[in-house]
Amino acid sequence: MRWSNTLIPTIKEVPADAEIPSHQLMLRAGLIRQLMAGAYTYLPLGWKAIQKAAQIVREEMDAAGAAELHMPALQPIGLFERTQRKEAFGSVLIQFNVPRGNRQIPMALGPTHEEVVTDLISHCISSYKQLPLTVYQIQTKFRNEERPRFGVLRTSEFLMKDAYSFSSSVKQLDEIYDRMYRAYCRIFARCGLKYLPVEAESGPIGGDASHEFMIPADNGEDSIVYCEASGYAANMERADTGRTSPEIVTSSNAAALEKKSTPEATSIEQVSKLLGCEPSQMIKTLIYLADGEPVAVLIRGDHEANEGKIRRALSASSVELADDKTIQQVTNAPTGFAGPVGIKCKIIADHDVPVIENAITGANEADAHYLNVNVGRDYQLETTFDLRNAEAGDPCPKSGEPLTIVHGIEVGHVFKLGTKYTEALDANFLDEKEKRHPIIMGCYGIGVNRIVAGLAETRHDENGLIWPLSIAPYEVLVIPLNVKDDEVMQTAERYYNELKAAGVDVLFDDRNARPGVKFKDADLIGIPYRVVIGGKGLQKGEIETKWRTAENAEMIALDAGIRPVLEALESRKAEEYQAANVPE
C-alpha cells in the first residue's frame, strides 16, 4: 500500500479526552476515530491490525476443531424472554420495536449469541451421534454501555469471537474446554501479548470451570490476585487464600459481655466511629438466603464477603442477601444490628473471625451492639471457611508466598455453561437408549478489539506504538528520503514491488514530506521494520534498515536486493515465536 492511497491521519498532540495510553496512541497513530460515545470507526491501519488478530483466532479455532459460521446481530426479543435474560440484561440490552405491516415486532441487537446458537442447535441436533460439536463466529456485538471509556476497551459496539460447544457428557465438555484453553494460550502468545490465565468463578458444573485471560496493565479495570512464585492467578471473585482454620477456643483474655446503645448506627463505619474502635475489631454478621434458607455469615469488619465462596462453602446452588423480613425473623431486629449471639439460624464464619478477641457485634436488638464477644462462650463454631475477598499479603494457596493485586484487561473467557440455555430453549438429544437429555454447553469468547487495544496499552514507548510482526498493520515501511530524486524513487519502487511480490506486507511512504516528519510518523504508527533509501546511501551502494526498537540503523548492500530484508524478517518472526512460548 502507498501512503498516498490510504488514510493515516496522524496527530502530533495527545488528544485531551483520551485517558489512557492505548486510547491516546490509537487516535494519534490514525488507527481509530470516534463517531459518538461508545462507537468507533477503525481506519485502515487499525482495521488491518484487527483483521490480522482475527486471522490468528480463526487459525487456532479451526485447528481446535471448531467450525465457523455467522449468526445475525438482529435477534428476536422472545429468545431472551425464554432464557429470562431480558430482565437480567436490563438497560444493557439494546431493544426496540420494528414496524412490519400493522404489527410491532420486538427485537434486540445481540449482546451475545447464546440464545441464537442454542435455538439453532435445537433444530439441527437430535442424537448423541451428532455430538460433540463446536461452532464459532467473529461478529459485532452491541451493549448499551452506560459509561463508555478508555477508547475501544469499553464500547457499545465491539468485535468478538464467540464459540459454543455442545456435548452429550461432562467428559466431552471437559475435553473441548481443555482444547479451547490451549487454543487461547496459543492465540494470545502468537499475538504477542503477555497474558495470564486467571481462575474465575465457576458455573453450575463446578470445579475449575471458568478462566479469564487477562493482560496485566496498570490501567486495567479488573483486579487480579497473583503469586509470582507459583503462577497462581485468579480474579477477585474467585481468588482463594492459603489461610487455614485456626484453633477455635475461647480467649483467656475474654472480658465480660456488655451491651452498648448504638442509636441509628447500622454500618461498620458508623459503629466504629461511635464506639471508637477499629473496623478490624468488629464482626460483620451478614444474613444470606442459601437456596432459600437463612444463614448468618461472619466476616471481620474491615473485610468484604465473597458470595461465590459463601455459595461453595454451603454447597448451595444460589446465594443472595436476605430481605428485611427474613433478617427480622432470625435476629428480632431491623437490618444493621445482626450478631451471632443468640441468632436463630445457622452460622458460618471466615477464618479470621474466631481469633478476634473481645469483638464488637450487633446485639440482635434495634440500636444496640455487644462488646467483648468471644467464640466458644458467646457463640459456637465447629470450623471456619475462606469467605472473604483476597487481599495483598494473604498467603498464596499454592506456594504460601504473599499474594499481590495487579490490574488487568480481560481479552478472553472460557466457561462451562452446563444446561441453562439448552433446558430453556429445548435443545435436547437422544442417548443410546432413546432417552432425552438437555445438551451440555460451553462458551468461549475473545474480544478481538481488545487484543489490539491491549497491545497498544502494553507495547509502546514515548515515540509511539511497538507492534509485533504478527499483528502489525504492515511488516515493513519503505521510506524514500527525497521523492523528487529519480534514482531514490526508482530504487524505492523496486524494493516496494519486490517485497510485495515476496509476500511481505509493506507500506510505501511516497509522501513529499521532510525526512523528520516521515521518521516521526514511522515511530508513531510502529511498523516493525523500516527500509530507508537516500541519495547519499545510494552513492555508496547501500540502503539503511532499522527495527522500530533498535537504537541504531544498519546498512545493507544495495546489490543484495531484498534478501537481507527477508532474512531479517524471518529471523525476527522466529525470535518472537520463541519468546512468546507458544504452547504445543
C-alpha positions in Angstrom: 0.0 0.0 0.0 1.2 3.5 -0.8 0.8 6.1 2.0 -0.8 8.5 -0.5 -3.5 5.9 -1.4 -4.6 5.2 2.2 -5.9 7.1 5.2 -3.4 7.6 8.1 -4.3 10.8 9.8 -1.6 11.0 12.5 -1.9 13.6 15.3 1.1 15.3 17.0 -0.5 16.3 20.2 -2.1 14.0 22.8 -6.0 14.3 22.5 -7.4 16.0 25.6 -10.2 13.4 26.0 -8.0 10.3 25.7 -7.5 8.9 29.2 -5.0 6.0 28.8 -2.1 5.3 26.5 -3.9 2.8 24.2 -6.7 5.4 23.5 -4.2 8.2 23.0 -1.9 6.2 20.7 -4.7 4.6 18.7 -6.0 8.1 18.0 -2.6 9.7 17.4 -1.4 6.9 15.1 -4.6 7.1 13.0 -6.0 3.7 13.9 -9.4 4.9 15.1 -11.8 7.8 15.1 -14.8 8.2 17.4 -18.2 8.6 15.8 -20.1 9.0 19.1 -19.7 7.8 22.7 -19.0 4.1 22.6 -18.7 3.8 18.8 -15.5 4.0 16.8 -14.5 3.8 13.1 -11.5 1.6 12.5 -9.3 3.4 10.0 -7.1 1.3 7.6 -4.2 0.8 10.0 -6.5 -0.2 12.8 -8.6 -2.5 10.7 -5.6 -4.3 9.3 -4.4 -5.0 12.8 -7.9 -6.2 13.8 -8.0 -8.5 10.7 -4.6 -10.0 11.5 -5.7 -10.7 15.1 -8.9 -12.3 13.7 -7.0 -14.4 11.3 -4.9 -15.9 14.1 -8.1 -16.5 16.1 -9.5 -18.3 13.0 -6.5 -20.5 12.5 -6.4 -21.6 16.1 -10.1 -22.2 16.3 -10.1 -24.3 13.2 -7.1 -26.2 14.5 -9.0 -26.9 17.7 -11.9 -28.5 15.8 -14.4 -25.6 15.8 -16.4 -24.8 12.7 -17.0 -21.1 11.7 -20.5 -19.8 11.0 -22.1 -16.4 11.0 -25.3 -15.5 13.0 -27.5 -12.4 12.8 -26.8 -9.5 15.1 -30.6 -8.8 15.0 -32.3 -11.1 17.4 -36.0 -11.7 18.4 -36.6 -10.5 21.9 -38.6 -13.6 22.6 -35.4 -15.7 22.9 -34.2 -13.5 25.8 -37.6 -13.9 27.5 -37.4 -17.7 27.3 -34.0 -17.7 29.0 -35.1 -14.9 31.5 -32.2 -12.8 30.4 -34.3 -9.8 29.2 -34.6 -8.6 32.7 -31.1 -9.7 33.7 -29.5 -7.6 31.0 -31.7 -4.6 31.9 -30.6 -1.4 30.1 -27.5 -3.1 28.6 -29.8 -4.9 26.1 -30.5 -2.6 23.1 -34.1 -3.4 22.2 -36.7 -1.8 20.0 -39.8 -2.4 18.0 -39.8 -2.7 14.2 -43.0 -1.9 12.3 -44.0 -4.7 9.9 -47.4 -4.2 8.3 -49.8 -3.5 11.1 -47.6 -5.1 13.8 -44.7 -4.1 16.0 -42.0 -6.7 16.2 -39.8 -6.6 19.3 -36.2 -7.1 18.6 -32.7 -6.6 20.1 -29.2 -6.1 18.9 -27.3 -9.1 20.1 -25.1 -8.5 23.1 -24.0 -12.1 22.8 -25.3 -15.2 20.9 -26.1 -18.0 23.5 -29.8 -17.8 22.7 -29.4 -17.7 18.9 -26.9 -20.6 18.7 -28.9 -22.7 21.1 -32.0 -22.2 19.1 -30.1 -23.2 16.0 -28.8 -26.4 17.6 -32.3 -27.3 19.0 -33.5 -27.6 15.3 -30.3 -29.3 14.0 -29.2 -31.8 16.6 -31.3 -34.7 17.9 -28.9 -37.6 18.6 -25.8 -38.3 20.7 -24.2 -39.4 17.4 -24.1 -35.8 16.3 -22.2 -34.7 19.4 -19.8 -33.2 20.3 -19.9 -30.1 18.2 -18.2 -26.7 18.5 -19.1 -23.7 16.3 -17.8 -20.1 16.4 -18.1 -16.8 14.7 -16.4 -13.4 14.7 -19.3 -10.9 14.9 -20.2 -7.4 16.1 -21.9 -7.3 19.5 -24.0 -4.4 20.9 -24.4 -3.5 24.6 -25.7 -0.2 25.9 -22.6 0.7 27.9 -23.6 3.5 30.3 -20.1 4.8 30.7 -18.1 4.1 27.6 -14.5 5.0 28.2 -10.9 4.0 27.6 -11.2 4.1 23.8 -12.1 0.8 22.3 -11.7 -1.1 25.6 -15.2 -0.2 26.8 -17.7 0.5 23.9 -21.3 -0.2 23.0 -20.3 -1.8 19.7 -17.4 -4.3 19.6 -16.0 -7.2 17.6 -16.0 -10.6 19.4 -15.1 -14.1 18.7 -17.7 -16.3 20.4 -17.6 -20.1 20.3 -20.1 -22.6 21.7 -19.6 -26.2 22.3 -22.4 -28.8 22.6 -21.7 -32.2 24.3 -23.6 -35.3 25.4 -21.5 -35.7 28.6 -19.3 -33.7 31.0 -16.3 -35.7 29.8 -16.9 -34.5 26.3 -17.2 -30.9 27.6 -14.0 -31.3 29.6 -12.1 -32.4 26.5 -13.4 -29.4 24.4 -12.8 -27.0 27.3 -9.1 -28.1 27.5 -8.7 -27.7 23.7 -10.2 -24.2 23.8 -8.0 -23.3 26.8 -4.8 -24.4 24.9 -6.0 -22.6 21.8 -6.5 -19.4 23.7 -3.0 -19.6 25.1 -1.7 -20.1 21.5 -3.8 -17.2 20.2 -2.6 -14.7 22.8 1.0 -15.8 22.6 1.0 -15.6 18.8 -0.5 -12.1 19.0 2.5 -11.0 21.1 0.5 -10.4 24.3 1.8 -11.0 27.8 -1.3 -12.7 29.3 -2.4 -14.5 32.5 -4.9 -17.3 32.5 -6.9 -16.4 35.6 -9.3 -18.6 37.6 -12.8 -17.2 37.5 -16.0 -18.0 39.3 -17.2 -21.5 38.3 -20.6 -22.1 36.7 -23.2 -24.7 37.6 -20.9 -27.6 36.8 -18.4 -26.6 39.4 -14.7 -27.2 39.6 -12.2 -25.2 37.7 -14.9 -24.5 35.1 -14.0 -20.9 34.2 -10.9 -19.0 33.2 -10.4 -15.4 32.2 -7.4 -14.4 30.1 -6.0 -11.1 31.3 -3.4 -8.7 30.0 -1.6 -7.2 33.1 -1.8 -3.5 32.6 -1.7 -0.5 35.0 -4.9 0.9 33.5 -6.8 -2.4 33.5 -10.3 -2.3 35.2 -10.1 -5.8 36.6 -8.2 -6.8 39.8 -6.2 -9.9 39.6 -4.9 -11.8 42.6 -1.4 -13.1 41.6 1.5 -15.0 43.0 4.7 -14.8 41.0 6.3 -17.7 42.8 3.6 -20.2 41.9 2.0 -18.6 38.9 -1.4 -18.7 40.7 -3.8 -16.1 39.3 -7.5 -15.6 39.9 -9.9 -12.8 39.7 -11.2 -11.2 42.9 -14.5 -13.1 42.7 -12.7 -16.5 42.6 -9.4 -16.0 44.4 -8.6 -18.3 47.3 -6.2 -17.6 50.1 -3.8 -20.0 51.8 -5.3 -19.3 55.2 -6.5 -22.2 57.3 -9.0 -22.7 60.1 -7.5 -21.6 63.4 -7.9 -23.4 66.7 -11.4 -22.4 67.9 -11.1 -21.8 71.6 -12.4 -19.0 74.0 -9.7 -16.4 74.6 -8.1 -16.4 78.1 -8.5 -12.6 77.9 -12.2 -12.7 77.4 -13.9 -9.8 79.1 -17.5 -9.7 80.3 -20.1 -9.4 77.6 -21.5 -5.9 77.6 -24.4 -4.3 75.7 -24.0 -0.8 74.3 -26.6 1.6 72.9 -25.8 2.5 69.3 -28.8 4.5 68.1 -29.1 4.6 64.3 -25.6 3.2 63.8 -26.1 0.4 61.3 -22.8 0.3 59.3 -19.3 -0.7 60.3 -18.1 2.9 59.7 -20.8 4.4 61.9 -20.4 1.9 64.8 -16.6 2.1 64.8 -16.8 5.9 64.9 -19.4 5.9 67.7 -17.5 3.3 69.8 -14.0 4.5 69.0 -12.9 1.1 67.7 -11.1 -0.2 64.6 -13.2 -2.0 62.0 -10.9 -5.0 62.4 -12.2 -5.4 66.0 -15.7 -5.8 64.7 -17.6 -8.8 63.3 -20.0 -8.2 60.4 -23.0 -10.5 60.5 -24.5 -10.8 57.1 -27.7 -12.7 56.6 -27.9 -14.6 53.4 -30.5 -16.9 51.8 -28.8 -20.1 50.6 -31.2 -22.0 48.4 -34.0 -20.2 50.3 -32.6 -21.0 53.8 -31.3 -18.2 56.1 -27.6 -18.4 57.1 -25.6 -15.9 59.2 -22.1 -15.3 57.6 -19.5 -13.8 59.9 -16.7 -11.6 58.4 -14.2 -9.4 60.1 -15.4 -5.8 59.9 -12.6 -4.5 57.6 -13.1 -7.3 55.0 -15.5 -7.9 52.2 -17.6 -11.0 51.9 -17.3 -13.1 48.8 -20.6 -14.6 47.7 -19.0 -17.2 45.4 -17.0 -18.6 48.3 -20.1 -18.5 50.6 -22.0 -20.4 48.0 -19.3 -23.1 47.7 -18.9 -23.3 51.5 -22.6 -24.0 51.8 -22.7 -26.3 48.7 -25.6 -24.1 47.6 -26.9 -23.5 44.1 -27.7 -19.9 44.8 -26.9 -17.3 47.5 -28.3 -13.9 47.9 -28.6 -11.3 50.7 -31.7 -11.8 52.8 -34.6 -9.4 52.7 -35.6 -7.2 55.7 -38.4 -9.6 56.7 -36.1 -12.6 56.9 -33.5 -10.6 58.9 -36.2 -9.5 61.3 -37.3 -13.2 61.8 -33.8 -14.5 62.6 -32.5 -11.6 64.6 -35.6 -9.9 66.1 -34.1 -6.7 65.0 -34.1 -4.4 61.9 -31.3 -4.6 59.3 -28.0 -3.4 60.6 -28.0 -4.9 64.1 -27.4 -8.6 63.4 -24.9 -10.5 65.5 -24.0 -14.2 66.3 -25.1 -14.1 70.0 -28.5 -15.9 70.1 -29.2 -15.6 66.4 -31.9 -18.1 65.2 -30.2 -19.6 62.1 -27.1 -21.5 61.0 -23.8 -19.7 61.4 -20.6 -19.9 59.2 -17.5 -17.8 59.7 -14.4 -16.7 57.9 -11.0 -18.0 59.1 -10.2 -14.5 60.6 -13.3 -14.3 62.8 -12.7 -16.6 65.8 -9.3 -15.1 66.5 -10.8 -11.7 67.2 -10.7 -11.3 71.0 -13.5 -9.3 72.6 -15.1 -8.5 69.4 -17.9 -6.0 68.7 -21.0 -7.3 67.0 -24.7 -6.4 66.6 -26.8 -7.4 69.6 -29.8 -8.6 67.6 -31.7 -5.7 69.0 -32.5 -2.3 67.5 -30.0 0.4 68.2 -27.7 -1.9 70.2 -24.3 -3.7 69.9 -22.4 -6.1 72.1 -18.9 -5.6 73.3 -16.5 -8.4 74.3 -18.0 -11.1 72.1 -15.8 -14.3 72.1 -16.2 -17.6 70.2 -17.0 -20.6 72.4 -18.5 -18.6 75.2 -21.0 -16.3 73.3 -21.4 -18.2 70.0 -20.3 -21.6 68.6 -18.3 -22.6 65.6 -17.2 -26.1 64.6 -14.9 -24.9 61.7 -14.2 -21.9 59.6 -14.0 -21.2 55.8 -12.3 -18.9 53.3 -15.3 -16.5 52.9 -13.8 -13.1 52.0 -12.1 -11.4 49.1 -8.4 -12.0 49.0 -6.1 -9.1 49.8 -2.5 -8.2 49.1 -0.3 -10.0 51.6 -2.6 -13.0 52.1 -0.8 -16.3 51.6 -0.9 -17.9 48.2 -3.0 -21.2 48.3 -0.3 -22.9 46.2 3.1 -21.5 47.5 2.2 -19.8 50.7 4.1 -16.7 49.5 2.3 -13.3 49.8 -0.2 -12.6 47.1 -0.2 -9.3 45.2 -3.0 -7.5 43.5 -2.4 -6.4 39.9 -4.7 -4.8 37.3 -5.6 -6.4 34.1 -7.5 -6.1 30.8 -9.8 -9.1 30.1 -9.3 -10.3 26.5 -10.9 -13.8 26.7 -13.1 -16.0 28.8 -13.7 -19.8 28.7 -16.7 -21.1 30.6 -18.6 -24.3 31.2 -22.3 -23.3 30.8 -24.0 -26.6 31.5 -27.6 -26.9 30.5 -29.0 -23.5 31.4 -29.8 -22.5 27.8 -30.5 -25.9 26.4 -33.2 -26.5 29.0 -34.8 -23.1 28.4 -34.8 -23.5 24.6 -35.5 -27.2 24.3 -32.1 -28.2 22.8 -32.1 -31.9 23.6 -30.5 -35.1 22.3 -31.5 -38.8 22.5 -28.9 -41.2 24.0 -28.2 -44.8 23.1 -31.4 -45.9 24.9 -33.6 -43.2 23.2 -33.8 -41.2 26.4 -33.9 -37.5 26.1 -31.3 -35.2 27.8 -30.5 -31.5 27.5 -27.3 -30.8 25.6 -24.4 -29.7 27.8 -22.8 -26.4 26.6 -19.6 -24.4 27.0 -18.9 -20.9 25.7 -15.6 -19.3 24.8 -15.2 -15.6 24.0 -12.4 -13.3 22.8 -12.6 -9.5 22.4 -10.8 -9.1 19.1 -10.8 -5.3 19.6 -9.2 -5.8 23.0 -6.3 -7.8 21.5 -5.3 -4.7 19.5 -6.0 -2.2 22.3 -4.2 -4.4 24.8 -1.1 -4.4 22.6 -1.3 -0.6 22.3 -1.7 -0.3 26.0 1.3 -2.5 26.9 3.7 -2.2 23.9 4.7 1.4 23.3 7.3 4.0 24.2 7.5 7.8 24.2 7.6 7.8 20.4 4.6 5.6 19.6 3.4 2.1 19.1 5.6 -1.0 19.1 3.8 -3.8 17.1 4.8 -7.4 17.0 5.2 -8.6 13.4 2.2 -10.9 13.8 -0.3 -8.1 14.3 1.5 -5.1 12.8 -0.7 -3.4 10.1 2.4 -3.6 7.9 5.6 -5.5 8.5 7.9 -3.2 6.5 7.9 0.6 5.9 9.8 1.7 2.8 10.9 5.4 3.1 12.4 7.3 0.2 14.0 10.4 1.7 13.6 12.6 -1.4 10.7 11.8 -3.6 12.0 14.3 -6.2 15.2 12.3 -6.7 14.5 9.9 -9.6 17.2 7.4 -8.5 15.9 7.3 -5.0 12.3 6.8 -6.1 13.2 4.1 -8.7 15.2 2.2 -6.0 12.4 2.6 -3.5 9.8 1.5 -6.1 11.9 -1.6 -6.8 12.2 -2.6 -3.2 8.5 -1.9 -2.6 7.4 -4.1 -5.6 9.8 -6.9 -4.9 8.8 -7.1 -1.2 5.2 -7.2 -2.2 5.9 -9.9 -4.7 7.7 -11.9 -2.0 4.5 -11.8 0.2 5.7 -9.1 2.6 3.0 -6.7 4.0 4.7 -3.4 3.0 3.8 0.2 3.3 5.4 2.7 0.9 5.8 6.3 2.3 5.6 8.1 -1.0 4.7 11.5 0.6 6.6 14.6 -0.4 7.5 15.3 3.2 10.6 16.1 5.2 12.6 13.1 6.4 12.0 14.2 10.1 8.2 14.1 9.5 8.4 10.6 8.0 10.6 9.2 10.8 8.3 10.7 13.5 5.3 9.1 11.8 7.1 5.8 11.3 7.8 5.6 15.1 4.2 6.7 15.9 2.5 4.1 13.8 5.0 1.5 15.0 5.7 -0.5 11.8 8.4 -3.0 13.0 11.0 -2.7 10.2 11.9 0.2 8.0 13.9 0.4 4.8 15.3 3.9 4.2 16.6 4.9 0.8 18.6 8.1 0.4 20.8 9.7 -2.2 24.0 9.5 -0.1 23.5 5.8 0.7 22.9 5.0 -3.0 26.2 6.7 -3.9 27.9 4.2 -1.5 25.8 1.3 -2.8 23.9 1.0 0.5 20.4 1.3 2.0 19.5 1.8 5.6 17.4 -0.6 7.6 16.2 -0.3 11.2 14.0 -2.2 13.6 11.4 0.0 15.4 13.1 -0.6 18.8 16.7 -0.7 17.7 19.0 2.2 18.9 21.0 2.2 15.7 20.3 1.6 12.0 22.2 -1.0 9.9 23.4 -0.5 6.3 23.0 -3.3 3.8 24.4 -3.7 0.3 22.2 -2.4 -2.5 23.2 -5.2 -4.8 22.0 -7.8 -2.3 18.4 -6.8 -3.1 15.6 -7.7 -0.7 17.3 -10.9 0.5 18.7 -9.3 3.7 15.3 -7.8 4.5 13.6 -11.2 4.1 16.2 -12.9 6.2 15.8 -10.2 8.9 12.0 -10.7 8.9 12.3 -14.5 9.1 14.8 -14.2 12.0 12.6 -11.8 13.9 9.5 -13.9 13.4 11.3 -16.9 14.8 12.5 -14.9 17.8 9.0 -13.6 18.5 7.5 -17.0 18.3 10.1 -18.5 20.6 9.8 -15.6 23.1 6.0 -16.0 23.1 6.4 -19.6 24.4 3.5 -20.7 22.2 2.0 -23.9 23.8 2.1 -27.0 21.7 
